[in-house]
Amino acid sequence: MIYTITILFHFFLASQNTTDVHLSFGRRTGCIGSGTCAIDKPNNYSKSTYDVNGTIEVIRGNIILTVNKNSISVADAQTQFQENIFTMEEQLPLSEHLSSAIGVDNNQSISTETYTVIESKDTYEITFLK
């Protein structure tokens, strides 16, 4: 019963704008280190220029990034999500295409902070708080 209520609760709060994304890890400057160097819709990336794929959506004003475990190497997962923490070393403005797709303002960005990573069987989920 609780599981059903949780699913329904998530369904009603969820954005209708879940968008597939590709992302590269690292700071925006040089794409090295921790954080997200670039994130965008798949049609804006060529296969050789991204590290992982997943989805992004907005729930109650928070940006939720879900990384598919089958798209990330064990080494990258250990480096980027060490101790269930994901550190954004530099602020990342979202592209106009991505902002439009998930229904946020064009000047939306992901702040420089440390975020909690929730690991499940198939995904890593990061909530970028508003």
N, CA and C atoms as an extended XYZ file, in Angstrom:
390
Properties=species:S:1:pos:R:3:atomname:S:1:resname:S:1:resid:I:1 pbc="F F F"
N         0.812       -1.187        0.000 N   MET     1
C         0.000        0.000        0.000 CA  MET     1
C         0.864        1.263        0.000 C   MET     1
N         1.873        1.301        0.874 N   ILE     2
C         2.747        2.463        0.939 CA  ILE     2
C         3.473        2.640       -0.391 C   ILE     2
N         3.917        1.531       -0.992 N   TYR     3
C         4.590        1.585       -2.286 CA  TYR     3
C         3.684        2.217       -3.333 C   TYR     3
N         2.409        1.833       -3.368 N   THR     4
C         1.452        2.385       -4.323 CA  THR     4
C         1.261        3.875       -4.096 C   THR     4
N         1.142        4.274       -2.851 N   ILE     5
C         0.985        5.692       -2.532 CA  ILE     5
C         2.219        6.471       -2.957 C   ILE     5
N         3.400        5.923       -2.712 N   THR     6
C         4.640        6.582       -3.114 CA  THR     6
C         4.699        6.765       -4.622 C   THR     6
N         4.335        5.737       -5.375 N   ILE     7
C         4.329        5.827       -6.841 CA  ILE     7
C         3.350        6.891       -7.299 C   ILE     7
N         2.154        6.897       -6.744 N   LEU     8
C         1.151        7.898       -7.131 CA  LEU     8
C         1.605        9.301       -6.755 C   LEU     8
N         2.188        9.465       -5.574 N   PHE     9
C         2.692       10.751       -5.127 CA  PHE     9
C         3.753       11.268       -6.097 C   PHE     9
N         4.706       10.413       -6.466 N   HIS    10
C         5.752       10.790       -7.413 CA  HIS    10
C         5.148       11.143       -8.767 C   HIS    10
N         4.153       10.382       -9.189 N   PHE    11
C         3.511       10.622      -10.489 CA  PHE    11
C         2.876       12.009      -10.538 C   PHE    11
N         2.175       12.394       -9.477 N   PHE    12
C         1.492       13.680       -9.481 CA  PHE    12
C         2.447       14.853       -9.333 C   PHE    12
N         3.583       14.657       -8.674 N   LEU    13
C         4.556       15.731       -8.503 CA  LEU    13
C         5.552       15.820       -9.646 C   LEU    13
N         5.662       14.772      -10.420 N   ALA    14
C         6.674       14.713      -11.469 CA  ALA    14
C         6.369       15.682      -12.601 C   ALA    14
N         7.421       16.124      -13.207 N   SER    15
C         7.308       16.960      -14.391 CA  SER    15
C         6.858       16.113      -15.566 C   SER    15
N         6.153       16.722      -16.463 N   GLN    16
C         5.789       16.054      -17.699 CA  GLN    16
C         6.907       16.220      -18.725 C   GLN    16
N         7.996       16.860      -18.347 N   ASN    17
C         9.079       17.184      -19.263 CA  ASN    17
C        10.355       16.426      -18.951 C   ASN    17
N        10.270       15.116      -18.792 N   THR    18
C        11.475       14.314      -18.618 CA  THR    18
C        12.152       14.228      -19.974 C   THR    18
N        13.434       14.557      -20.023 N   THR    19
C        14.172       14.636      -21.276 CA  THR    19
C        15.419       13.773      -21.214 C   THR    19
N        15.668       13.007      -22.271 N   ASP    20
C        16.912       12.247      -22.370 CA  ASP    20
C        18.070       13.214      -22.523 C   ASP    20
N        19.190       12.890      -21.877 N   VAL    21
C        20.375       13.749      -21.963 CA  VAL    21
C        21.643       12.917      -22.071 C   VAL    21
N        22.671       13.547      -22.571 N   HIS    22
C        24.042       13.046      -22.537 CA  HIS    22
C        24.833       14.072      -21.749 C   HIS    22
N        25.794       13.591      -20.948 N   LEU    23
C        26.601       14.545      -20.211 CA  LEU    23
C        28.052       14.114      -20.149 C   LEU    23
N        28.898       15.107      -19.941 N   SER    24
C        30.330       14.897      -19.768 CA  SER    24
C        30.703       15.368      -18.370 C   SER    24
N        31.583       14.618      -17.720 N   PHE    25
C        32.015       14.960      -16.376 CA  PHE    25
C        33.193       15.922      -16.405 C   PHE    25
N        33.299       16.712      -15.341 N   GLY    26
C        34.413       17.622      -15.153 CA  GLY    26
C        33.929       19.049      -14.998 C   GLY    26
N        34.843       19.938      -14.668 N   ARG    27
C        34.524       21.360      -14.606 CA  ARG    27
C        34.262       21.865      -16.020 C   ARG    27
N        33.563       22.959      -16.151 N   ARG    28
C        33.331       23.554      -17.469 CA  ARG    28
C        34.660       23.936      -18.119 C   ARG    28
N        35.603       24.355      -17.299 N   THR    29
C        36.916       24.729      -17.811 CA  THR    29
C        37.749       23.477      -18.007 C   THR    29
N        37.897       23.021      -19.230 N   GLY    30
C        38.756       21.900      -19.539 CA  GLY    30
C        38.152       20.519      -19.388 C   GLY    30
N        36.943       20.414      -18.881 N   CYS    31
C        36.270       19.123      -18.683 CA  CYS    31
C        37.120       18.134      -17.893 C   CYS    31
N        37.755       18.605      -16.827 N   ILE    32
C        38.510       17.728      -15.936 CA  ILE    32
C        38.008       17.946      -14.513 C   ILE    32
N        38.234       16.986      -13.652 N   GLY    33
C        37.818       17.119      -12.267 CA  GLY    33
C        36.425       16.580      -12.046 C   GLY    33
N        35.714       17.199      -11.115 N   SER    34
C        34.399       16.723      -10.712 CA  SER    34
C        33.321       17.691      -11.154 C   SER    34
N        32.136       17.154      -11.340 N   GLY    35
C        31.006       17.968      -11.738 CA  GLY    35
C        30.573       17.628      -13.150 C   GLY    35
N        29.783       18.511      -13.720 N   THR    36
C        29.288       18.312      -15.068 CA  THR    36
C        29.866       19.379      -15.968 C   THR    36
N        30.631       18.938      -16.940 N   CYS    37
C        31.245       19.844      -17.900 CA  CYS    37
C        30.206       20.318      -18.913 C   CYS    37
N        29.386       19.394      -19.379 N   ALA    38
C        28.366       19.714      -20.368 CA  ALA    38
C        27.223       18.725      -20.233 C   ALA    38
N        26.017       19.229      -20.477 N   ILE    39
C        24.831       18.374      -20.456 CA  ILE    39
C        23.864       18.917      -21.492 C   ILE    39
N        23.375       18.034      -22.329 N   ASP    40
C        22.440       18.496      -23.349 CA  ASP    40
C        21.647       17.334      -23.921 C   ASP    40
N        20.682       17.677      -24.730 N   LYS    41
C        19.862       16.660      -25.381 CA  LYS    41
C        20.728       15.850      -26.337 C   LYS    41
N        20.426       14.571      -26.526 N   PRO    42
C        21.264       13.686      -27.346 CA  PRO    42
C        21.522       14.183      -28.768 C   PRO    42
N        20.565       14.835      -29.386 N   ASN    43
C        20.788       15.302      -30.757 CA  ASN    43
C        21.795       16.444      -30.844 C   ASN    43
N        22.227       16.986      -29.704 N   ASN    44
C        23.232       18.046      -29.697 CA  ASN    44
C        24.626       17.521      -29.367 C   ASN    44
N        24.781       16.202      -29.310 N   TYR    45
C        26.042       15.562      -28.964 CA  TYR    45
C        26.395       14.522      -30.011 C   TYR    45
N        27.676       14.377      -30.275 N   SER    46
C        28.106       13.227      -31.074 CA  SER    46
C        28.583       12.154      -30.094 C   SER    46
N        28.530       10.893      -30.467 N   LYS    47
C        28.816        9.763      -29.571 CA  LYS    47
C        30.150        9.887      -28.838 C   LYS    47
N        31.159       10.420      -29.475 N   SER    48
C        32.495       10.444      -28.869 CA  SER    48
C        32.699       11.585      -27.879 C   SER    48
N        31.714       12.440      -27.700 N   THR    49
C        31.946       13.621      -26.865 CA  THR    49
C        31.220       13.614      -25.528 C   THR    49
N        30.625       12.504      -25.134 N   TYR    50
C        29.970       12.477      -23.831 CA  TYR    50
C        30.395       11.232      -23.055 C   TYR    50
N        30.228       11.299      -21.731 N   ASP    51
C        30.620       10.198      -20.849 CA  ASP    51
C        29.472        9.256      -20.513 C   ASP    51
N        28.284        9.787      -20.261 N   VAL    52
C        27.141        8.963      -19.841 CA  VAL    52
C        25.845        9.501      -20.435 C   VAL    52
N        24.788        8.692      -20.310 N   ASN    53
C        23.474        9.185      -20.697 CA  ASN    53
C        22.503        8.953      -19.548 C   ASN    53
N        21.382        9.644      -19.633 N   GLY    54
C        20.367        9.541      -18.597 CA  GLY    54
C        19.187       10.411      -18.941 C   GLY    54
N        18.517       10.892      -17.906 N   THR    55
C        17.382       11.785      -18.091 CA  THR    55
C        17.496       12.957      -17.133 C   THR    55
N        16.760       14.014      -17.475 N   ILE    56
C        16.688       15.180      -16.598 CA  ILE    56
C        15.243       15.647      -16.579 C   ILE    56
N        14.818       16.116      -15.420 N   GLU    57
C        13.457       16.623      -15.274 CA  GLU    57
C        13.428       17.619      -14.124 C   GLU    57
N        12.328       18.311      -13.992 N   VAL    58
C        12.141       19.249      -12.896 CA  VAL    58
C        10.973       18.760      -12.053 C   VAL    58
N        11.225       18.601      -10.758 N   ILE    59
C        10.178       18.215       -9.814 CA  ILE    59
C        10.179       19.230       -8.684 C   ILE    59
N         9.046       19.861       -8.467 N   ARG    60
C         8.897       20.907       -7.433 CA  ARG    60
C        10.013       21.937       -7.505 C   ARG    60
N        10.422       22.308       -8.703 N   GLY    61
C        11.432       23.335       -8.900 CA  GLY    61
C        12.870       22.843       -8.831 C   GLY    61
N        13.079       21.600       -8.422 N   ASN    62
C        14.425       21.033       -8.359 CA  ASN    62
C        14.730       20.288       -9.650 C   ASN    62
N        15.947       20.410      -10.116 N   ILE    63
C        16.377       19.684      -11.314 CA  ILE    63
C        16.894       18.326      -10.871 C   ILE    63
N        16.329       17.261      -11.443 N   ILE    64
C        16.695       15.892      -11.095 CA  ILE    64
C        17.420       15.267      -12.285 C   ILE    64
N        18.658       14.877      -12.077 N   LEU    65
C        19.451       14.202      -13.101 CA  LEU    65
C        19.549       12.734      -12.717 C   LEU    65
N        19.152       11.865      -13.639 N   THR    66
C        19.238       10.427      -13.419 CA  THR    66
C        20.203        9.849      -14.441 C   THR    66
N        21.289        9.254      -13.953 N   VAL    67
C        22.318        8.666      -14.808 CA  VAL    67
C        22.079        7.165      -14.887 C   VAL    67
N        22.030        6.633      -16.091 N   ASN    68
C        21.863        5.195      -16.289 CA  ASN    68
C        23.164        4.475      -15.924 C   ASN    68
N        23.081        3.519      -15.015 N   LYS    69
C        24.279        2.788      -14.589 CA  LYS    69
C        24.946        2.045      -15.743 C   LYS    69
N        24.153        1.578      -16.692 N   ASN    70
C        24.747        0.827      -17.805 CA  ASN    70
C        25.525        1.716      -18.766 C   ASN    70
N        25.513        3.029      -18.547 N   SER    71
C        26.239        3.932      -19.435 CA  SER    71
C        27.505        4.506      -18.802 C   SER    71
N        27.768        4.142      -17.541 N   ILE    72
C        28.916        4.715      -16.841 CA  ILE    72
C        29.879        3.608      -16.423 C   ILE    72
N        31.148        3.859      -16.586 N   SER    73
C        32.134        2.869      -16.167 CA  SER    73
C        32.211        2.844      -14.644 C   SER    73
N        32.653        1.734      -14.101 N   VAL    74
C        32.817        1.607      -12.654 CA  VAL    74
C        33.809        2.663      -12.151 C   VAL    74
N        34.875        2.880      -12.891 N   ALA    75
C        35.883        3.869      -12.489 CA  ALA    75
C        35.292        5.277      -12.442 C   ALA    75
N        34.519        5.658      -13.472 N   ASP    76
C        33.893        6.988      -13.477 CA  ASP    76
C        32.890        7.119      -12.335 C   ASP    76
N        32.103        6.071      -12.092 N   ALA    77
C        31.124        6.115      -11.008 CA  ALA    77
C        31.823        6.296       -9.661 C   ALA    77
N        32.919        5.566       -9.439 N   GLN    78
C        33.652        5.694       -8.182 CA  GLN    78
C        34.270        7.076       -8.044 C   GLN    78
N        34.768        7.625       -9.143 N   THR    79
C        35.388        8.951       -9.106 CA  THR    79
C        34.360       10.055       -8.903 C   THR    79
N        33.289       10.023       -9.668 N   GLN    80
C        32.305       11.103       -9.636 CA  GLN    80
C        31.325       11.012       -8.471 C   GLN    80
N        30.977        9.802       -8.030 N   PHE    81
C        29.952        9.622       -7.007 CA  PHE    81
C        30.523        9.019       -5.723 C   PHE    81
N        31.771        9.314       -5.409 N   GLN    82
C        32.449        8.770       -4.243 CA  GLN    82
C        31.666        9.098       -2.974 C   GLN    82
N        31.391        8.078       -2.185 N   GLU    83
C        30.650        8.207       -0.926 CA  GLU    83
C        29.274        8.838       -1.135 C   GLU    83
N        28.654        8.575       -2.286 N   ASN    84
C        27.321        9.097       -2.630 CA  ASN    84
C        27.255       10.620       -2.621 C   ASN    84
N        28.354       11.232       -3.032 N   ILE    85
C        28.449       12.687       -3.130 CA  ILE    85
C        28.872       13.054       -4.551 C   ILE    85
N        28.243       14.076       -5.109 N   PHE    86
C        28.603       14.597       -6.424 CA  PHE    86
C        28.902       16.077       -6.246 C   PHE    86
N        30.117       16.481       -6.566 N   THR    87
C        30.551       17.853       -6.360 CA  THR    87
C        30.596       18.602       -7.678 C   THR    87
N        29.862       19.704       -7.733 N   MET    88
C        29.930       20.607       -8.890 CA  MET    88
C        31.016       21.623       -8.579 C   MET    88
N        32.147       21.537       -9.285 N   GLU    89
C        33.269       22.441       -9.024 CA  GLU    89
C        33.056       23.811       -9.656 C   GLU    89
N        32.248       23.870      -10.707 N   GLU    90
C        31.919       25.140      -11.356 CA  GLU    90
C        30.436       25.167      -11.684 C   GLU    90
N        29.857       26.361      -11.660 N   GLN    91
C        28.456       26.526      -12.027 CA  GLN    91
C        28.263       26.141      -13.491 C   GLN    91
N        27.125       25.504      -13.798 N   LEU    92
C        26.843       25.062      -15.156 CA  LEU    92
C        25.533       25.673      -15.651 C   LEU    92
N        25.599       26.652      -16.559 N   PRO    93
C        24.361       27.160      -17.159 CA  PRO    93
C        23.774       26.093      -18.081 C   PRO    93
N        22.455       25.942      -18.048 N   LEU    94
C        21.807       24.987      -18.936 CA  LEU    94
C        21.629       25.624      -20.310 C   LEU    94
N        21.776       24.813      -21.348 N   SER    95
C        21.631       25.329      -22.710 CA  SER    95
C        20.187       25.750      -22.951 C   SER    95
N        19.990       26.572      -23.939 N   GLU    96
C        18.655       27.025      -24.308 CA  GLU    96
C        17.771       25.838      -24.700 C   GLU    96
N        18.342       24.883      -25.448 N   HIS    97
C        17.579       23.704      -25.870 CA  HIS    97
C        17.111       22.884      -24.674 C   HIS    97
N        18.021       22.658      -23.730 N   LEU    98
C        17.695       21.851      -22.563 CA  LEU    98
C        16.712       22.577      -21.647 C   LEU    98
N        16.929       23.859      -21.433 N   SER    99
C        16.020       24.650      -20.598 CA  SER    99
C        14.605       24.596      -21.144 C   SER    99
N        14.486       24.765      -22.434 N   SER   100
C        13.179       24.714      -23.085 CA  SER   100
C        12.545       23.331      -22.936 C   SER   100
N        13.338       22.286      -23.095 N   ALA   101
C        12.824       20.916      -23.037 CA  ALA   101
C        12.280       20.558      -21.659 C   ALA   101
N        12.911       21.070      -20.594 N   ILE   102
C        12.457       20.719      -19.243 CA  ILE   102
C        11.594       21.808      -18.617 C   ILE   102
N        11.386       22.892      -19.347 N   GLY   103
C        10.464       23.926      -18.892 CA  GLY   103
C        10.984       24.846      -17.818 C   GLY   103
N        12.267       25.230      -17.910 N   VAL   104
C        12.816       26.202      -16.961 CA  VAL   104
C        13.276       27.445      -17.711 C   VAL   104
N        13.541       28.517      -16.964 N   ASP   105
C        14.018       29.761      -17.559 CA  ASP   105
C        15.330       29.539      -18.289 C   ASP   105
N        15.546       30.319      -19.353 N   ASN   106
C        16.781       30.198      -20.137 CA  ASN   106
C        18.029       30.535      -19.337 C   ASN   106
N        17.892       31.266      -18.239 N   ASN   107
C        19.077       31.613      -17.444 CA  ASN   107
C        19.298       30.658      -16.280 C   ASN   107
N        18.622       29.510      -16.301 N   GLN   108
C        18.762       28.503      -15.230 CA  GLN   108
C        20.153       27.878      -15.265 C   GLN   108
N        20.724       27.628      -14.094 N   SER   109
C        22.023       26.964      -14.026 CA  SER   109
C        22.066       26.050      -12.809 C   SER   109
N        23.040       25.153      -12.822 N   ILE   110
C        23.281       24.262      -11.690 CA  ILE   110
C        24.419       24.879      -10.885 C   ILE   110
N        24.161       25.104       -9.613 N   SER   111
C        25.103       25.822       -8.751 CA  SER   111
C        26.294       24.973       -8.336 C   SER   111
N        27.370       25.672       -8.002 N   THR   112
C        28.553       25.048       -7.435 CA  THR   112
C        28.206       24.612       -6.012 C   THR   112
N        28.127       23.314       -5.793 N   GLU   113
C        27.772       22.758       -4.494 CA  GLU   113
C        28.146       21.294       -4.454 C   GLU   113
N        27.896       20.682       -3.305 N   THR   114
C        28.021       19.245       -3.144 CA  THR   114
C        26.612       18.687       -3.022 C   THR   114
N        26.302       17.679       -3.844 N   TYR   115
C        24.956       17.111       -3.898 CA  TYR   115
C        24.993       15.638       -3.512 C   TYR   115
N        23.898       15.168       -2.938 N   THR   116
C        23.764       13.761       -2.568 CA  THR   116
C        23.368       12.944       -3.794 C   THR   116
N        23.977       11.771       -3.908 N   VAL   117
C        23.665       10.835       -4.990 CA  VAL   117
C        22.882        9.678       -4.375 C   VAL   117
N        21.736        9.376       -4.971 N   ILE   118
C        20.938        8.229       -4.534 CA  ILE   118
C        21.138        7.129       -5.560 C   ILE   118
N        21.696        6.012       -5.089 N   GLU   119
C        21.986        4.892       -5.977 CA  GLU   119
C        20.883        3.856       -5.885 C   GLU   119
N        20.418        3.403       -7.044 N   SER   120
C        19.464        2.305       -7.098 CA  SER   120
C        20.085        1.194       -7.939 C   SER   120
N        19.332        0.175       -8.214 N   LYS   121
C        19.841       -0.948       -8.999 CA  LYS   121
C        20.309       -0.516      -10.386 C   LYS   121
N        19.578        0.395      -11.028 N   ASP   122
C        19.860        0.773      -12.415 CA  ASP   122
C        20.330        2.195      -12.628 C   ASP   122
N        20.272        3.042      -11.586 N   THR   123
C        20.568        4.459      -11.796 CA  THR   123
C        21.308        5.094      -10.626 C   THR   123
N        21.849        6.270      -10.917 N   TYR   124
C        22.321        7.217       -9.909 CA  TYR   124
C        21.452        8.456      -10.094 C   TYR   124
N        20.879        8.962       -8.999 N   GLU   125
C        20.014       10.127       -9.098 CA  GLU   125
C        20.596       11.264       -8.291 C   GLU   125
N        20.671       12.434       -8.912 N   ILE   126
C        21.204       13.629       -8.265 CA  ILE   126
C        20.131       14.694       -8.323 C   ILE   126
N        19.818       15.289       -7.179 N   THR   127
C        18.855       16.367       -7.135 CA  THR   127
C        19.604       17.681       -6.932 C   THR   127
N        19.516       18.541       -7.927 N   PHE   128
C        20.123       19.863       -7.848 CA  PHE   128
C        19.064       20.793       -7.288 C   PHE   128
N        19.214       21.199       -6.038 N   LEU   129
C        18.196       21.983       -5.350 CA  LEU   129
C        18.114       23.389       -5.908 C   LEU   129
N        16.886       23.894       -5.905 N   LYS   130
C        16.682       25.254       -6.418 CA  LYS   130
C        17.178       26.283       -5.444 C   LYS   130
